[in-house]
Amino acid sequence: MTSAAPSSTHTATEGPLGLAELGRALAEGRQAQAATLAFALAADGALPLPELFGVAAQLGASGQPAQAIALYRSWIAHTVSPLMHAAWFNLAVLLVQTEDLSGAEDAYRSALTLRPDFAEARLNLGTLQERLQQQELALDSWRTALQLVDPARPDGNALRIQALNNLGRLLEILDRYGEAEAMLTLSLELNPQQPSVITHWVHLRQKQCRWPALQPIAGLSADDLLGATSALATLSACGDPVVQLAAARRFVQEKVLHGVAPLAPAAGYVHPRLRIGYLSSDLCSHAVSILTAELFELHDRQLVEVFAFSWSREDGSPLRARVVNAMDHYVRIGGLTDEQAAEFIRSHEIDILVDLHGLTLGARPDILSYRPAPVQMTWLGFPGSTGLPEIDYVIADEFVLPPELAPHFSEKPLYLPRCFQINDRQRAIGVAPSRAECGLPEDAFVFCSFNNNHKFTPQDFALWMRILRRVPNAVLWLLADGEEAKRNLTQEAVKAGIGAERLIFAGRVVPAQYLARFRVADLFLDTLPFNAGTTASDALWAGLPLLTQVGRCFAGRMAGSLLRAAGLPELVTFSAEEYEEKAVALAQSPQELAALRQRLAENRMESDLFNSPQFVRDLEAAYLRVARGELRADAGAAAATARPTGPLVSILLPLDEASPSPLAALDSALAQTYAHIEVVIADSSADTRHEAVLAPRLQADARIKYRRKPGVDAADNLQRCLALCGGQFVNVLTADSRLHPHKLLRMLACFADNPDIALVTSSQDGLDAAGQPLLAAPLLPVDTLVTGPSMGQLMLNSQSNPLGSLSAALLRRADADATLGRFEGRRYGALEAAATWLALLSQRGCVYLHEALSAQAAPAPRADQLPAMDAAIEWLQLLLDAHRKQCFLHDGAAFHALLAARLAAFSSYTAEHYLALRAARYPVERIQQILRLGYQTLLLDDIPASQTI
């Protein structure tokens, strides 16, 4: 390309005149013109920094971050300014927003090269490094930022606090508790009024056993600290149920969504089997799964249908695999927003949703705020009231939550007759190690407490030290998760007159070895006000007696409930004095302790604590007591005969105001010879026309799920439709398309025969104005297995979509989440189907069926050129994205020749139709952007010498 020689006078887009015109365009809201002028001025080095910021901000706010990025890059390339570092900083922020993390890091470093004391850039660079899993570099960046900040700056304190809080947060994640506490202490000294920082500071002290945990600091009293302590940490900090409920309600008030209309009908549903949904991110190697694995396996499938709605990590553990396999439906919701997840759960018509989190790390309480189920419960994850008004029940027994304690719970107790806690009888116990292998003296009496360190309190420890003084040959075996806790506990023991050698610390080991350790100890000493829960069951399952003291709240009564269910009620004490005397007596009476061990071993499988089948029957009976809706007496028989076979297929039908009547399309879906289907309709119309037409079908056929949300754009409405479905396979249907009755049956058979393919598609007939098929010639004359590269290359070379519309194909739900309407993470509108096929074909091949198994009306012709221009731009974008991903077109020379031809054709088309495009006010920036990207790729790509043109 050539440019005209500089002129001695300014054109309309140069110098003062162009700047004045830019000012008017900004003032009058003419964004496209303002952007065009700004690009021209930036290229001449004549765009002032405030106007740069203003135009870039407008572009970013209007969903055009790529244009804003291009403007910053042009300004930086052509401008000399003492404030260049600010432009690099803003560019970096935009690059982070567009997930170009490498580019963002380079931009932040460019800003810091120009101004090394730029604290804001250093802070943001650290945050970016944390995202890139470069934790040590992030810590270094924040430490440097802390040193750079001038305290005299008006915002100096705020920047220092930000750096300190970032350091404290990441150090805590890295289990460097002492360093984390030191950072947060400095932060609170600068500003004591930071409740969220206090929350972490208190819990850090608990985990290190730095007592008192509620140590007054920087003008904060112990009461102030307790008032900002998290609901979980409060369970260890205070045994008062009033304070615990207040902590939960404070969290709910500050952090949880309020005032949302419920999604589920209050009256519930009518199902042959009760649909139970378990909500958790702990369905992996976690205490919740350790307890519940056998529950999911033992549920009576004649009575209940079991769903998991999970955002658990894929840890590859056998326990996770076992839990997943035990579910009737294991549904991943990790990629959904809370609202989408709630709508998805609602679409499954769950009768009872059981939250296994409460207020613990990783909880998503906003899902429950939408009330996706008519009955919602909390269980196991959090041993206290959640304070969540949308949770109806807490599963309990009358010991752990006696009626007199119930007023301190926002939930109503749902009492089980024996025990509140399920147990897994398949937990493997390894070979017991020797005492020498554990670092224990052979001839000592071994007290142990393998509770988490944050449950230890000064009162617990003082009580244990008194016991050790009275039992001279005893040692105390503790779990320690950090050197700080070991050091602090040892110092406390020495202060109490107990030698450091009498405290022995154990590290973490795999579950079977962990359970085997209990068989080496003599007696487990419990904590208060936060008892052992899962750990108590672990000890009893391994055969170790446990001594507990009963408190005033749920968390302080858990071990007592478990001991009573295990048949050892004499180990439940009700005061510190009784606890101490019992511990000393058992240490001095080996015969009594041996008898307790013998009773625990003999009653192990028959006790209420480990009789898991009986527990499951109790739990299911409780579910039935509170389920809303009608449950037929013949539910089991009906389920046995009516349950469809094969994977569920979700047929998605998105609608908007422009959609014709969907009845014919819907009827073609319901007429499928494959029975196990659901039809999910997402209606974004402003009026209720479609809803009125569909009403009779909705009442008559339970397979149809209909949701209406006005104003959602087409792409988002399709994604919403996808979020609402529950099938393993997905077919997209539009109101102007029809499905052949055997479509799903034929295509599912192809998936069964070819498990590695990405999709099955077929030829597709057109529909005339009367809705009758117009026969079309198939792409291939026979059914064919096609490789992804060959089909993708054909599409890009021909700039056509031979695989047809979305309604032509069937794909897996797991693939649809990431690829529907997208290629390389970018959404496509005019070429929604082509982008989907290319995204799938870049991974695997497809099966093409030559018989037309669907039909779709051709789009109505339009007088303007907008659809054709949209498609032309998107074909160019697909070509560039495929090149960037290095898929389909691997010959560099051929690609550049193809790109050059496409750019020339695109430019000619634009020139030919510019009057029509101007009349339609087509956004000029879209054309500018694709041309710029295309020519940059054409001119700047490195081509191997052997492939030069």
N, C-alpha and C positions, 0 to 999 in steps of 0.2 A: 504494500500500500504506500502511496505517496501523499504528502501533505502540501498544502499551498504555502508559499513563502510568507513570512510575517508581514503584516501590513502596518503602515504607519498610523492608521486610524483604527479605532476599536469597532468590532462588529457588534451585533446585538447581544452576543453571548460573551463578550470579553470586557475586561476592565471595569471602570466605574459604571458604564451603562448596563453591562450585564449584571453587575452586582446589585444595582438598583432594581432591575427587573426581577432578580432572584428574591429580593426583599419583598416586592409586591406579591410575587407568587406564593411566598411563605405566608404572608399576611392574609391572603385571600384563600388559602387552603388548596391551591392548585399544586398538588403534590407531584404529579408526574412531570409537570413543566419545571417545578423547582428542582427536581432530581436531575433533569436533563441539563439545566443551566449550571447546577452545582458540579456535574461531571466535566462540563466544558471549562468552567473556571478552575477546577482542580487540576485539570490537564495543563492549564497555562500557569499554574502556580499562583493564581490570583484569588483563591477562595479563602476568606478569613476564617480563623479557627471557630469563632462562635457560629457562623453559618454552617461550617462543616458539621459541628455537633448537632445543630438544629435539624438539618436535612437528614443526617444519618439516624437521628432519634426517630424522625417521622417514618423513615423507611423500616426501621426495626419494629416500630409499633404497629405498622400496617402489614406485618408478616413477610417482609422482604429483607431479611438479614443479609442475604448474599449480596444484594445491591448496596447495602450499607457498608459491608466489608470491602466491596470493590471501590466504593468512594473513598474510604480511608486509605486503601492501598494506593490509589491514584494520587491523593493529596500528599501522602508521605513521599511518593516517588518524585513529585514535581515541586515540592515546597521546601523552603528554608525557614525554620522558625525556632526560636528559643523554647517553645512549648511543644516541640515534637514528641517529647516523652508522653504527654497527655494523649496525643493521637494514638500512639502505640498502645497505651493502656486501654483506651476505649475499643480499639481494634481487638485486643486480646479478649476483652469481655464478650464481644460479639462472637468471636471464634469459639469460645467455650460454649455459648448458647447453641451453636450449630454443631457441636461435638467434634470440632477440629482441635483436639487437645494438643497435638504436636505443634500446630500453627500458633495456638494460643501461648504455649510455653515460649516459643521463639519471640513472639510479640512482647511478652512480659520482660524477657531478658533484654530485648532491644530498648525498652523503656528504662530498664535499670542501667544499661550501659551508658545511656545519655544522662541519667540522673541517679547515681548509686544510692542516694539517701531517700529515694521515693518509697516511703514505707507502705503506702497502699498497694503498690505493685508487688512488693515483697510479700505482703499478706496474701494477696490473691495467688501469687505463684505457689506459696505453700499449700493453699487449698487445692490447687490444680495438681500438685505433686502427690498429695494424699489420694486424690482420685486415681492417679496413675500407680498407686500402690508403692510409692517411693516415700515411705514413712519417715525415714531418717533425714532425707533431704527436706521434707516438709517441716520437720522440727527445726532444722538448721535455718530455714527461711524465716520462720516465725521468731526464732531467737534473734536473728539479725534485725528483723523489723522492730522488735522490742528495743534494741539498742539504738536504732536509727531515729525513733520518735523523739522529737523535742518536747519535753513536758510543758514548755511555755506555749506551745501551739494551742489555739482555742479547742481543737479536737484532739489534743495530745492524749488526754486521759482515755478518751473513747477508743483510740487506736491501740493504746497499750493494753486496755482491757480486752479488746478483741484478740490481740496476740496471745495474751496470757490464757484466755479461755480456750483458744484453739490448742495451745500447748497442753493444757490440763486435760481436755477432752481426748486428744489422741494418745497421750501418755497413759490415761486410764484404759483405753482400748488395748494398749500394748502391755497391760498389767504392770506398769511401772508406777505403782500407787503412790509411793513417797514423793517422787518427782511431780506427779500430777497434783497431789495435795498442795505442794509448795507453790505451784503456779496459781492455783485457785485461791490460795491464801492471799497472795499478792493482789489478785484481782479484787477480792472482797475488801481488802484494805483501801483500795482506790475507790470502790463503790460498794458499800455493804448491801444496798438495795437491789440485789440480784437473786431472786428466789430460785431460778433454775441453776445457778452456780452453787447456791447453798445446798440444794438437793444433792448434787454430785459430791460436794465437799464432805458432807456428813457421811454419805455412804462410803467414800474413800477411807475415812477414819474408821468406820466399822470394819471394813475389809482388812485393814491393817491392825485391828485391835488397838488403836490409839484411843485411850480412854482418859476422860470421858469423851465420847463421840460428839456430844453437844457442848463442846468447850466454847465459852463466850469468846468472841473475836470482833475486833474493829467496830465496837458499838452495837454488836448483836448479842442479845442475851440468849440463854439456853432456851427460853420459851420462843424467842424469835426464830431460832434455828429449828426447833421442833415444828413450828408453824410452816416452815418451808420444806420440811423433809418429805421425800416421796412416800407414796402409800406403801411400797414394798419395804423401804428402810424403816418406816414407822413401826412395822411389825416387830422389829428387833429393838427399836428405841423406846417403845412405850407399850405396856400391856393393857392400857385402858381402851376398851372398845369404843368409847365416845371419841377419843382422839383418833383412833384408826379410821372410823367412819368419816370424820371431818377431813382427814388427809385424802381419802378417796374422793370425797365430794369436791374438794378443792381442785384436784386434778381434773375431774370431769368438767367443772365449771370453766377452768382455764384452757383446757386442751381439746375437749370433745365437742363435736358438732351438736347443735341444739335445734329444736323446732322444725324437724324434717317430717314431712308427711309420710306415714307408714306405707311401705310397698305391699305388704301382705294383707289379705283380708282378715279382719278381726275374727270372723266366724270360722276361719280355717278351711280345710279342704275335705273332700270325701275320696279316700283312697282305699283300695283293698288291703294294702299294707301301710303301716306307719312309716313315713319317710323321716329318718333321723339324719341330721347333718352335723358333723363335727368340724369346728372352725379352729385352725391352729397353724402355727409355723414350726411346731415342735414335733412333727411326725418324722422323726429322724432319731439319731442316737442322743436322746434327751430323756430326762426323768419322766415326762408325760408319756412318752411312748413305752418306756420301761414298764410303767404301770398298766397301760391300756392295750398293749398288743393283743393279748388273749381276748379281751372284751370284744374287739372287732371280729375276731374269728368265731366267738361263741354266740353272737347275736342270732336269734331265731329268725331265719330268712322266711319262714311262713308268716311271721308277724311283722317284721320290720325290714325296710330297705335302707342300707347304710351308705351315706355319702361322706366323703371328706372334702372340705374346701380348704385348700392348703397353699401356703407360700413358704413351705419348708425348704431348707437347703438340701441339695442332692449330695449327701455325704458318702454315698456308696456303701453304707453299713448294712449288714444282714438284717438288723432290726428295722431299718427303713423299708427294705424290700419286703419284709414280712408284713408290716403295717399296710403298705400300698396294696399288696396282694390280697389282704383281708377285706378290702373295701369292695362294695358293689360298684361304686363309682368314685374314683379318685380324681378330683377336679382341681387343677392348678389355677390359682387366681393371683399369682405373684405379679403378673404383668398388667393387672387391671387396677384402675383407681378404686377407691373405697366405694364410690357410687356405682361404678360398673360391676364391681364384685357383688354388691348388694342386689343389683338388678339381676345378675346372673343367678344368684342363689334363689331369688324370688321366682325366676323362670322355671326352677326345678320343683316348685310347690312343696318346699320342705315343711313338714308339720311341726317339728321341734328342732331348733338350732341350738347346739350345745357349744358354748365358747370355752375352750380349754386354756385360755390365756389369762383372763382377768386383767390386772394392771401390771403385768410383767413385761420384760423387754421384748419388743417385737410385736406387741399387741396392736390390733387395728380396730379400736372401739367404734370408729365412725361407721364401719360396716353395720354394726348393730344399731346405730342411731337411725338408719333407714328402715329398721324393723323388716328385714326380708322374710321373716317367718312369723306366723301368728303366735308362737310360743318360743321364748328365748331363755336360755339357762346359762349359768356359770358353774364350772366344776374343775377341781384339781389344780389348775394352773396357779391360782392365787388364793391363799387361805385366809380370806377376809372379804368384807363387802366391797364390791366394785364401785358402788355409788352410782351406777349407770341406770337411769330410769327406764331404759328399754329392756333391761333384763328382768324377767318375771320371777325366776326361781334360782335358788342356790341348792345344789344337791348336798345333803348333810345327813347326819344321824343325831339322835337326841342327846348324845353325850357331847359330841364336838360342838354342837350348836343347840344348847338347851333352850326351851321356849322363853325363859327369862332373858336370854341374850338376843333373841330374834328382833326386838325393837331397835337394836343397833346395826341392823342390816337393812339396806334398801330393797333387797330381794326377799321374797317369801321362802322359807325353808321347804324343800321337798324332801321329806324324811324317808330314808331307807331303814328297814327294820333291824339290820345287823351292824353295818359299818359303812362309812361314807366312801371308803377307798377300795378300788379294785386292785387286784394283783395278778401278775403273770406267773403261772406255775412252771413255765418253760425256761425261766432264767437259769443259765448254766453257771455252776459254781466250780471254779478251778481247784486244782490240788492245793491244799493248805500249805503255805510256806512254813519253814521252821522259824522259830523265834530269832535265831541268829541271822537269818536272811532278812528279817524285818528290823534288825538292830535292837531287838528287845532282850533283856536279861532272861535267862532260862528259868530262874527260881523266883521271879517277881510276880506279884498279882498285877495284872494289866487291866487298868481302866482305859477305856477309849471313848473318843467323841469325834466321829467323822462328819459332823455337821459343817456346813460352810462357815468360814471364819466370821462373816458378818453377823452370824447368830450369837456369837460369844459376847457376853456382857461382863462388866467388872463384878457383878453380883454372882454370876455363874462361876467365874474363875476363883473368886474368893471362897466360894463354897467348895470347889474342887480342891483348893489348897488346904482347907481345913480337913477334908477327908484324907488327903495325902499325909498330913501331919499325924493323923490318928492311925494310919495304916503304913508303918515305916517301910515295909518291904514292897510297896506299890509304886508303880510308875503310871504316868498319864500319856497315852498315845493319841496324838492329834493330827488332823489333816491341816496342812498349811499350804496356801496357794502363793506365798511370796516370802521373801527374806524379811520384809518389814514385819509381817505378822509373827514369824519365828522369833525375831529379835525382841519385839515388844512383849510377847508372852513370856519369854525367858526372863526378861527384866522384871516383869510382874511377879513371877515365881520366886525369884531371888529376894525381892522386896518382902515377900510373904514368908521368907525363911525356908524355902524349899530349894534344894540344889538344882542347878540347871540340868544335871544329868538325869533327873527324874522326869523331864519332859522329852518325849521322843516324837519326831515329826515324820509323817508319811507324805509322799508325793502322790500324784495321780497315776493310775494304772488302768489297763483295759478292764471292762466290766467283770469278766469271770475272775480275774485275779483280785479285783477289788472286793468281790463277795467272799473269796477265799480268805482274805485277811481277817474277816470277822471271826473266823474259827480259831484264830490265834489268841484273841483277847478273852478276858474273863467276864467283863461287865461293861455295857455301854452306858455312859452318863449323858443324859439329855440336857437340852438348854431351855431357858425360859427368859423372855415371854414368847419366843418363837421356837416351838418344838421341832424335832425331826419329823418329817413326813415320809417321803420316799426312802430316805436313809433309815428310818425306823423299820419300815417294811423289809429293807435289804438286810438289816441286822437279824431280824426275826426269821426271815427266810433262810438265812445262813445258819441259824441255830443259836444265836447269841442273845441272852436275856438283856433287856433294856430297862433302865430305871428312869422314870420321868416324874416331873412335878407339874401338876395341873394349874393352869392360869385362868384368867378371867375372859379370854377371848378365843375365837376359833383356832388361831395359830398356836395358842398355848394349851390346847386340849386335844390336838391331833394324836400324839403318841399315846395318850390315855385311851382314846377310842380304839387304836390299833391293838394295844395290849389286852384290852377287854375282849376284843374279837379273837385274839390269839389264845385266850384262856389263861392269861397271866395277870389278873386284876390286882394281885398283891404288890405288883411293881409300880402301881399308880399311887403317887403320894400327893399330899395336898398342902404341904408347907416345906420351907427350906429345912427346918429342923427334922421333920420326918424323913425327907430325902437324904439328909446327911446320915442319920442314924441307920437307915436301911442300907445305904452304900457300905458303911463300915461293918455292919452286921454280916452282910453277904460276903465281904472280903475275908471275914474271920470265920465263916461257916461254909467250908467247901462242900459239906454234905447237902446243905440247903440249896446252894447254887447248882450242884449237880442234879438235884431233883427237878429244879426248874428247867434245866437244859433237857432232861429226859422227857418231861411233860411236853415241852415245846416240840421235841422231835417226834414223839408219838402221835401228837394231835395235829401235826403240821398240815396234812392234806385235808383233814376233816374239820379243822377250825373254821369259824366264820371268816377269818382274815384271808385264808387261802382257798376257800371253797368258791372258786371263780364261777363255775356254772350256776351256783345258787345266787351269787351276787348279780349275775346278768339277768336272771329271772326276776329278781327284786327290782332291778333298775328298769327293765321293760314294763313291769307292772306299774311302776311310778310314772313312766312316760305315758302309759295309757290313761292313768288317772287324770292327767292334766291336758291331754291332747284335745284341741278344739276340732270341731267337725264331727261327722258321724263315722263310726267304725262298725262295719257289719260283722255279725257273729261268724259268718262264713269266710272271713278275710283270708285265712290260711288256704283254704281250698281254692278260692278264687285266684289267689296269687299263683298257686301251683299250676293251674290250668291256663291262665290268661297271660302269663309273662312272655313277651315276645322274645324270639331268639335272634342272634346276630347283633352286630354293633348298631348303635343308634346313629341315624343319619339326620342331620339338621338341614332343612330346606329354608334358606333365608329369603325373605320377601320384603325388601325395603320399598317404602312408598313415600311420595310427596304430592304436592298439589298438581303437578303435571302428569302424574301417573293416570292411565286409563283405569277403568274398573278392573280390580284384581280378581274377580270371581272366576273367570275362565282359567287363569294361571293357577289359582289356589286349587280349583277342582282337579286340574291335571296333576298337582302334587299329591292330593289326597287319594287319587286313583292309582297310585303306585302299587305294583304287585309285591314289592318288598314292604313288609308290614311295619318294621320297627323304625318309624320316622316321627319327627316333630316338624311343624311349620312355624317359624318364628317371624312375625311381622313387626317391623319397626316403622311407624308412621310419623313423618315429620310435618304433615299438613297443618296449615293454620286452621282449617275448618274440620268438621267431623263427618264429611261426606263419606270417606272410606269406612270409618267406624260404623256408620249407620248401615252401609251396604253389607258389611261383614258380620253384623250382629247375629243373624240367624246361624251362620256357620260356627261362630264362636261358642254359642250355647249348645250346639249339637255335637261338636267334635272336640274332645279333650286334648287332641294332639296339636291344636293350634294355640300358640301363645301370641298375644297381641299387646303391644305397648305403643302409646302415642306420646311424642314429645315435640311440640311445634317448634319450628325455627331451626332445626338442626340441618346443616348442609349435607349434601348427598354423600360425600366421603365419610363424614362423621356418622351419618345415619347407618351406612353399611357396617362400620366398625361397631356401632351400638347393637345392631342386629347380631353380629358375630359374638359380642360379649354376652348376649342373652341366651345363646344356644348352649346345649350340653352334649351334642353328638360327637362321635369320634371322626365322622366324615361330614363334609359340608358341600352343599349344592346351592348356588346362588340363582334365584329365580326373580325375574322382573315381571311387572304387571303386563307387559306386552310380549311375554314368552310363554311357551307351553312345553311340558315334558311328556315324552313317550312313556306309556305305562310300565314298560320293562327297563327304563333307563337305569334306575338304581340297582336293580337286580343284576343287569349285565355288567355294570361298571364295578360293583363290589366283587364280582367273580374275577375280574381282571386284577384287582388289588390282591386277592387271595392267591392268584397264580403268579403274580409278579410283585413280591413284597417290597422291592427296592425302588419302585417307580415313584415319581412325585405326583402324578395326576393321571386320570383317564379322561379322554375327551372323545368327541365324535363329530362327524359332519353335522351341519345344522341347516335345516330348511328355513326359507323366509316365510312370512305370513302376508297375505294380501289384506286389503282394506276390510274384508269381511271376516278375517281371522282364519282363512283357509291356507293350508301349506302350499308354498311354491317350491317345487322340488329343485334341489341344487345338486350339482355334481360334487362328489366327495374329493377331498384333497388326494387321497390314496385309494386305489381300487380294492384293497383288502385290509383286514385288521392287521395293524403293524405295531411292533415295539420300536419306538423311535428314540435315539439317543438325544440327550439334552443339547450338546454342542451343535449337532447337525441342525436341529429344529431352530435353535436360537440364532444360528448363523443365517439360516434361510429367512427368518423374520427380519433381521437387521439389514441383510443385503437387499431384500425386496421391499423393505419399508411397508410391510403388510402383516396382517394377523390371520394366518390360515387356520388357526385353531378356534376362531370364532369368539363369541361373547362369553361372559362368565357363566351363563346358564348352560353352556355346552358341556361343561366339565364337572367332575367330582374330584375333590381333594381332601386330604386329611386335615382335621381341625388343627392339629399341632403345627402344620405348615401354614394354614390360613392366617393364624394370628400375626405372623411376621410378614406375609407376602401379599395379602389381599389388597390389590390396588397400589402396591408399592414395588419399587425396584431400588436396591441399594439405599433403603430407608427413606426414599423420596416418594411422596404421594403423586399419583397421576390421575388426571380427570378424563380427558378425551381418550386416552389410551389406557384406561384402567385395566382392561382385560390383558392387553399386550404386556403391560408392566408385570402383571401377576404371572403370566406364563414365563416370561424371561427370568423372573426371580426364582421360580421353581425349577426351570430347566438349567439354570446355572449350577444346580446341585445334583439333579438326577434326571432320568429320561421320563418318557410318558408312553402310554398305550393310546393309539388312535384307532377308533372303530369307524369303519367306513359307512355304516348305516346311520342315517339321521335319527338321533334319539332326542332331539329337541328342535324347536322352531322359534324364531324371533322376528318380530316386525322390523323392517328397515327403518332407520330414522327418517323423519319427515324432512324434505329438502327445505333449506333456509336461503333467503335472499342474500343475507350478509355473508361475509367471509370469516366470521369469527371461529366457527368450529374447525374449518380447514386450517386456519392459522394456528389454533390451539394444537391440533394434531401434528402439524409440521414442526412446531417448536418442541413438542414432546418426543417426536421421533428423533430429532437431533439430540435431545437430552438423554434418551435411552442409549443412543449410539455412544455418546461421551461417557455415560456412566458404565456401560459395558466395557469400554476401553480402560477406564480407570480401575475397574475390578479385574481386568485382564481375563475376560471370559468371552467365548464365542469367536472373536476376531483376533487371532494370534499373529497374523502376518502384518507386520508394521507398515510395510509399503502399501499393501492392499487397503489397510484401514485408512491411511492418510489420503490415498486416492479417492476412496469412497467418501470420506469426510469432505474433501475439497469439492467433489461433485455435488454433495448435498448442500454445502454452504452456497455454492453458486446458484443452485436451483432455488434455494430458499430466498436468496437476495433478489433473484429475478421475479419470483412470485410476489415478494413484498413490493417491489417496484411496480409491478403490473397492477396490483390491487390497492395501491396506497390510498386512492381516493375513497374506496369503500371502507378501508380500515380507519381512515381519518373520520369519515362520517359516523362510524360506529364507536368512535373514541377508544379504539383498541389501545391497551396500555403499552406505550412505547418502550417502557423499561424492560418488558419481557423480551421484546425483539432485540434490544440492545444487549441484554445480558447473554442470550444464547449465542448471538454473533460474536460477542467478546470471548466467551468461553470456547467457542468453536475455533476462532482464529488463533487464540492463545495455544490451544492444543495442536493446531496444525503447524504453527510456526515455532513453538518452543519445545515440543516433544523431542526427546533424544531418539533418533532412529539408527539402528546398527548400520555400519558402513555398507554391509552387503545388501541392505534393503533401502538404500537411499534412492529417491525418485530422480 
